[in-house]
Amino acid sequence: MSSSNNNRENGIAGSGCEILVPFSERKPLEEIERSIIKRYRKHIWSKFVKAIREFNLVEDGDKIAVAISGGKDSMLMAKLFQELKRQGQFKIELEFIVMDPGYHESIKELLIDNCRYLNIPIHIFESKIFEIVDDIAQDYPCYMCARMRRGALYNKAQELGCNKLALGHHFNDVIETTMLNILYSGCFKTMLPKLKSTNFKGVELIRPMYYIREKHIENFIQNSGIWPLNCACMVAAKKTSSKRNEIKELIKDLKKNFENVDKSIFKAAQNVNMDAILGWQKDGKKYSYLDFYE
């Protein structure tokens, strides 16, 4: 029996990796795939297609690098893209890329096992990001790790001839990022559904899970019986607490008295009144409302 199977039976996934849910038997692949457009059509599939169409994230002729970390979000995103291609709504090519930042061997094996079971053909490439971050990032390893991961993924996408790189950020990531910027950076800035890379010419980053709520992703993964990776990083555990987790808890508390507070935060970035703000930046230049005050 492989070590990944042993880990599943023993209720663990390897050093540094947390399991989202207690072990449940994996559903047949056909049932998992069918549930995307049946059981989860309203909350997952329709939201995926809505973001793609509203923000023009996918076009005929695209070659898309779908980044897979092994977590719940990216595993679902890979299956969503496979379904999108299967339905023939767009003529696209897909490359499923996995960047190994220095996972424990049992974690890497679990990731590969999940992708094999879900019929996701992956390109795995190694980096030493965990090791590097451990050496140079004293206070904010997550920030440094995210930047280095992004660069490595862009580079691999470009190497494979892809013009787009898809990341699995979802609705909750968007509102949490907005609040992080307001409360910790003192600026109003959100996570955009797409943006062009300034360092990797010809590659555009897209976030097709922009409208999908995290709770529905969790429900899908739990029902499928898949064991996703969580963070799997011991660097962050040693050095810092997560500001994002603090924001998650804050939003959860706010929802107790204002159920739709998350919707309001999300919509705020779509309803900025330029006549009622003190200042803003555009193309690196700062402006004050006084510049236009008559």
C-alpha positions in Angstrom: 0.0 0.0 0.0 1.4 3.5 -0.9 2.2 6.0 1.9 -0.6 8.2 0.6 -3.1 5.4 1.2 -1.6 4.8 4.6 -2.0 8.5 5.4 -5.6 8.4 4.3 -6.4 5.5 6.5 -4.6 7.0 9.5 -6.4 10.3 9.2 -3.3 12.4 8.3 -1.9 13.8 5.1 1.7 14.2 6.0 3.9 16.7 7.9 2.7 20.3 7.6 -0.6 19.5 5.9 -4.0 19.9 7.3 -7.0 18.0 6.0 -10.2 20.0 5.3 -12.6 17.3 6.4 -12.5 13.9 8.1 -11.9 10.9 5.8 -14.8 9.8 3.7 -14.7 7.4 0.8 -13.9 9.0 -2.6 -16.9 9.1 -4.9 -16.5 7.6 -8.4 -14.9 10.0 -10.9 -18.0 10.0 -13.1 -20.2 11.0 -10.2 -17.8 13.8 -9.2 -17.7 15.2 -12.7 -21.5 14.9 -13.1 -22.2 16.7 -9.8 -20.4 19.9 -11.1 -23.2 20.5 -13.7 -26.0 18.9 -11.7 -25.9 19.2 -8.0 -23.6 22.2 -8.0 -24.8 23.8 -11.1 -26.3 26.9 -9.4 -23.5 27.7 -6.9 -20.4 26.5 -8.8 -20.8 25.9 -12.5 -23.0 28.8 -13.3 -20.8 31.2 -11.2 -17.8 29.9 -13.1 -19.3 30.6 -16.5 -20.7 33.9 -15.3 -17.3 35.2 -14.4 -15.8 34.0 -17.7 -18.4 35.7 -19.7 -18.7 38.9 -17.7 -15.0 39.6 -17.6 -14.1 38.0 -20.9 -11.6 35.7 -19.2 -11.6 32.9 -21.9 -11.5 33.3 -25.7 -11.2 30.9 -28.6 -7.6 30.0 -29.3 -6.5 30.5 -25.7 -3.9 28.2 -24.2 -4.4 28.3 -20.5 -2.1 27.2 -17.8 -4.3 26.0 -14.9 -2.3 26.3 -11.7 -2.8 23.5 -9.2 -1.5 23.8 -5.6 -3.3 20.6 -4.5 -5.8 22.6 -2.4 -9.6 22.5 -2.6 -9.9 25.6 -4.8 -7.4 24.7 -7.5 -8.6 21.1 -7.7 -12.1 22.2 -8.4 -10.9 24.8 -10.9 -9.1 22.1 -12.9 -12.3 20.1 -13.1 -14.3 23.2 -14.1 -11.9 23.9 -17.0 -12.1 20.3 -18.1 -15.9 20.5 -18.2 -15.7 23.8 -20.1 -13.5 22.3 -22.7 -15.6 19.1 -22.9 -18.8 21.2 -23.6 -17.0 22.9 -26.5 -18.1 26.4 -25.5 -14.6 27.7 -26.3 -11.8 26.2 -28.5 -9.0 26.1 -25.9 -6.0 24.2 -24.9 -5.3 23.4 -21.2 -2.0 22.8 -19.4 -2.3 21.8 -15.7 0.8 22.9 -13.9 1.9 22.1 -10.3 4.8 23.9 -8.7 6.4 22.0 -5.9 7.8 24.6 -3.5 9.4 22.0 -1.3 6.6 19.8 -0.1 7.2 16.9 2.3 7.3 13.7 0.1 4.1 12.3 1.6 2.3 15.6 0.8 3.5 15.6 -2.8 2.4 12.0 -3.2 -1.1 12.8 -1.9 -1.3 15.7 -4.4 -0.3 13.4 -7.3 -2.7 10.7 -6.1 -5.6 13.2 -6.1 -4.8 14.4 -9.6 -4.4 10.9 -10.9 -7.8 9.9 -9.4 -9.5 13.0 -10.8 -7.9 12.4 -14.2 -6.0 15.7 -14.2 -2.8 15.4 -16.3 -0.3 17.5 -14.5 3.1 19.0 -15.2 5.1 19.0 -12.0 8.1 21.3 -11.7 10.2 21.9 -8.6 11.4 25.1 -6.9 13.1 25.7 -3.5 10.7 28.4 -2.5 10.0 27.1 1.1 13.7 26.9 1.7 14.4 30.3 0.3 11.6 32.0 2.2 12.7 30.3 5.4 16.1 32.0 5.0 15.1 35.5 3.9 11.6 36.3 5.1 11.6 37.1 8.8 8.2 38.5 9.5 6.0 38.0 6.5 6.9 34.7 4.8 3.4 34.3 3.3 3.7 37.5 1.3 7.2 36.6 0.0 6.1 33.0 -0.8 3.0 34.2 -2.7 5.2 36.5 -4.9 7.7 33.9 -5.6 5.1 31.2 -6.4 3.4 33.6 -8.8 6.6 34.3 -10.6 7.4 30.6 -10.9 3.9 29.9 -12.3 4.1 32.8 -14.8 7.5 31.5 -16.0 6.2 27.9 -16.4 3.1 29.2 -18.3 5.3 31.2 -20.6 7.6 28.2 -21.1 4.6 26.0 -22.2 3.5 28.6 -24.7 0.4 29.6 -22.7 -1.2 33.1 -23.0 -3.2 32.8 -19.8 -2.5 31.7 -16.2 -5.6 30.7 -14.2 -5.5 30.9 -10.4 -8.2 29.5 -8.0 -9.0 32.7 -6.0 -12.7 32.8 -5.1 -15.3 35.2 -3.8 -14.1 35.1 -0.2 -10.5 35.7 -1.3 -11.7 38.9 -3.0 -13.5 40.4 0.0 -10.7 39.3 2.4 -8.1 41.0 0.2 -10.2 44.1 0.0 -10.4 44.3 3.8 -6.8 43.4 4.3 -5.8 46.4 2.2 -8.2 48.7 4.0 -7.3 47.7 7.5 -3.6 46.9 7.2 -2.4 48.9 4.1 -4.5 51.9 4.4 -5.7 51.8 0.8 -8.8 50.7 -1.1 -7.6 48.0 -3.5 -9.2 44.7 -4.5 -8.3 41.5 -6.3 -9.1 41.8 -10.0 -10.6 39.1 -12.1 -7.9 39.5 -14.7 -4.7 41.5 -15.3 -1.8 41.5 -17.7 1.6 40.6 -16.4 4.2 43.3 -16.5 7.2 40.9 -16.2 6.0 38.1 -18.4 5.0 39.5 -21.8 2.0 37.9 -23.4 0.7 36.2 -20.3 -2.5 37.3 -18.7 -3.6 36.2 -15.2 -7.3 35.2 -14.8 -9.4 34.3 -11.8 -12.5 32.4 -13.2 -13.7 31.4 -9.7 -14.3 35.0 -8.8 -18.0 34.6 -8.0 -17.8 31.2 -6.3 -18.2 31.2 -2.5 -15.7 29.2 -0.4 -18.5 27.3 1.4 -19.7 25.8 -1.9 -16.2 24.7 -2.8 -15.9 23.0 0.6 -19.2 21.3 0.1 -18.1 20.0 -3.3 -14.8 18.6 -2.0 -16.4 17.0 1.1 -19.1 15.3 -1.0 -16.5 14.1 -3.4 -14.4 12.5 -0.6 -11.2 14.2 -1.9 -8.5 15.1 0.6 -7.0 18.4 -0.5 -3.9 20.0 0.8 -4.3 23.0 2.9 -1.1 25.1 3.2 1.5 22.4 3.8 4.0 25.1 4.7 5.9 24.9 8.0 7.7 28.2 7.4 4.6 30.3 8.1 3.7 28.1 11.1 7.0 28.9 12.6 7.1 32.6 12.0 3.8 34.3 11.9 0.1 34.2 12.4 -2.2 34.7 9.4 -3.7 38.2 9.0 -6.0 36.7 6.4 -7.4 34.3 9.0 -8.0 37.3 11.3 -10.0 38.9 8.5 -11.9 35.7 7.9 -13.0 35.8 11.6 -13.8 39.5 11.5 -16.1 39.0 8.5 -17.7 36.0 10.1 -18.5 38.1 13.2 -19.9 41.0 11.1 -22.2 38.6 9.3 -23.9 37.7 12.6 -25.5 41.2 12.6 -25.4 42.0 8.9 -25.9 38.8 6.8 -25.0 40.4 3.5 -21.9 42.3 4.7 -19.7 40.1 2.4 -21.8 41.1 -0.6 -21.5 44.8 0.3 -17.7 44.5 0.6 -17.6 42.8 -2.8 -19.9 45.3 -4.5 -18.0 48.3 -3.0 -15.2 47.8 -5.5 -17.8 48.0 -8.3 -19.4 51.2 -7.0 -16.6 53.6 -6.3 -17.9 57.1 -6.4 -15.0 59.2 -7.7 -16.7 62.4 -6.6 -16.6 61.4 -3.0 -13.1 60.1 -2.3 -10.0 62.1 -1.1 -7.5 60.6 -3.5 -6.6 57.9 -5.9 -3.8 56.5 -8.1 -3.9 55.9 -11.8 -0.9 54.4 -13.8 1.4 55.1 -10.8 0.4 58.8 -10.5 -1.4 60.1 -7.4 -4.4 62.4 -7.6 -6.2 64.4 -5.0 -9.9 65.5 -5.2 -8.5 69.0 -4.8 -6.9 68.7 -8.3 -10.4 68.8 -9.7 -12.0 71.0 -7.1 -13.6 74.2 -8.5 
